[in-house]
């Protein structure tokens, strides 16, 4: 069988992966959801044809989203994940012994179901997390709970994820965060989505005391060089980084380590220029 | 016209770029050489169908190959480039005011000709460089000249570039290097070529006093996360890094800067583990 999936970018670029088996194919009210087994990248999840994760490299995204803020916050107990329906971010969060509550608010129950069936590597974390199938925008507007860290593990700003890049949402994230709270969000790629990165940073800059961008290398997202945004009510990702706690941690990191934490904030010149004052770290 | 070029990796992955014009197509005695104009990545050079560079991101590779060793060496005057037939590495080397001699030894005259015709952005540096069309392996075996920095700007270790990954070659590189000499080489990707990276590092470890690996993000190479090897007779890439000279430089960097220089040596955990003692930085 010579079957390939392809993710195209603006009709200028395509990434193709060879598929050996289609494990799941469904339509939710929000999007199409596919899970496929590939020849070289393990099981992959796709929403509307966009690659969400591969088993081969998912650890990079999930470790970098979770461990950077959780080793900056001095005592993260309550973590809220918006999106993250594959469970990978929750898995990394739950590796921190201080964490007592890990709430995952995923809008699409079909994503959660597909991952529980075919991606236990990430979805097995749902045994320990509190999973809410619902709209993250409404959740942060309505909840009376407070969190130490919020992780916005969203898709690109199209369809159901679009409000997750807006100012109204982040004002509510600020509201649900404790006084030393941190929010980290999926921040797109500086190669192809510099304007989205600048716009999201601008929103965070107007809403939070500190905000910046840090990078990681994604194998299965177009561009390779991808970013998270970091914003807080005062904690600094480098000056408040508890390096000893990271070094002494018993977590079996595959990508993250203390040097990578610090290096991730060193932005290439073109990226820093494109952000054009929208960050203040 | 719906024309795409595709680079395939081990029948598991493919990268496709939309082409608007074929500018050059030739066969040398070593390989096929193509230059195409793309819809989103500028002009691209391909050897045997493998992407060598795109105008859109070539600055990353060329800046990181040249500036890291040239800001570590205290007074780089004489630089030898093995390969580098597009001229991009020479362009960055020649931006350093201390450089008096820049020798480019490229095996394939057709590559040089194609780039002079269609890639002036990189090849215009040949006006100031000393270009030798010849075998780099033979050159370092036979020359009686001495260099401060050698840059091995090679393709993958197949065909004419294969000996450039071997010990005999690096013993001669050591021979032509001055007592405080540095050699930086194209080091493949930790995602798909970990064994090549370890093997090359092992060769350098046996041949030089210090050796390590540093990373950069390549937009048009499979894997995104790519590496250079750094080896020297004693200069350390971080402890001997002349940060002030880099900061005060008038070079208009697009990717490189002092923070990126240092961050590039922070390796992800899986990569450091895969190198398995083949480095000693």
Contacts between the chains, C-beta under 8 A, distances in Angstrom:
chain1	res1	chain2	res2	distance
A	4	B	14	7.2
A	6	B	16	7.7
A	9	B	40	7.9
A	10	B	40	6.6
A	11	B	18	6.3
A	11	B	39	6.9
A	12	B	17	7.0
A	12	B	18	5.3
A	12	B	38	7.0
A	12	B	39	4.6
A	12	B	40	2.8
A	12	B	41	7.0
A	13	B	15	7.6
A	13	B	16	6.9
A	13	B	17	5.9
A	13	B	18	7.4
A	13	B	40	6.1
A	13	B	41	7.4
A	14	B	4	7.2
A	14	B	14	7.8
A	14	B	15	7.5
A	14	B	16	3.9
A	14	B	17	8.0
A	15	B	13	7.6
A	15	B	14	7.5
A	15	B	15	6.2
A	15	B	16	7.7
A	16	B	6	7.6
A	16	B	13	6.9
A	16	B	14	3.9
A	16	B	15	7.7
A	16	B	16	6.7
A	17	B	12	7.0
A	17	B	13	5.9
A	17	B	14	8.0
A	18	B	11	6.3
A	18	B	12	5.3
A	18	B	13	7.4
A	38	B	12	7.0
A	39	B	11	6.9
A	39	B	12	4.6
A	40	B	9	8.0
A	40	B	10	6.6
A	40	B	12	2.8
A	40	B	13	6.1
A	41	B	12	7.0
A	41	B	13	7.4
A	57	B	191	7.5
A	60	B	268	7.5
A	191	B	57	7.5
A	191	B	219	5.5
A	215	B	217	7.9
A	217	B	215	7.8
A	217	B	217	6.4
A	217	B	224	5.5
A	217	B	225	3.8
A	217	B	268	7.5
A	218	B	224	6.9
A	219	B	191	5.5
A	219	B	223	6.3
A	219	B	224	6.5
A	219	B	225	7.6
A	223	B	219	6.3
A	223	B	224	7.2
A	224	B	217	5.5
A	224	B	218	7.0
A	224	B	219	6.5
A	224	B	223	7.2
A	224	B	224	2.0
A	224	B	225	6.5
A	225	B	217	3.8
A	225	B	219	7.5
A	225	B	224	6.5
A	253	B	269	4.8
A	254	B	268	7.7
A	254	B	269	5.5
A	254	B	270	5.0
A	255	B	268	4.5
A	255	B	269	5.8
A	255	B	270	6.4
A	256	B	268	7.9
A	256	B	269	6.7
A	257	B	266	7.7
A	257	B	268	7.6
A	257	B	269	5.1
A	257	B	272	7.8
A	259	B	265	8.0
A	259	B	266	3.7
A	259	B	267	7.6
A	260	B	266	5.2
A	260	B	267	7.7
A	260	B	268	5.9
A	260	B	269	7.4
A	262	B	263	7.5
A	262	B	266	6.9
A	263	B	262	7.5
A	263	B	263	3.5
A	263	B	264	7.6
A	263	B	266	3.5
A	264	B	263	7.6
A	265	B	259	8.0
A	265	B	263	8.0
A	266	B	257	7.8
A	266	B	259	3.7
A	266	B	260	5.2
A	266	B	262	6.9
A	266	B	263	3.5
A	267	B	259	7.6
A	267	B	260	7.6
A	268	B	60	7.5
A	268	B	217	7.5
A	268	B	254	7.7
A	268	B	255	4.5
A	268	B	256	7.9
A	268	B	257	7.6
A	268	B	260	5.9
A	269	B	253	4.8
A	269	B	254	5.5
A	269	B	255	5.8
A	269	B	256	6.7
A	269	B	257	5.1
A	269	B	260	7.4
A	270	B	254	5.0
A	270	B	255	6.4
A	272	B	257	7.8
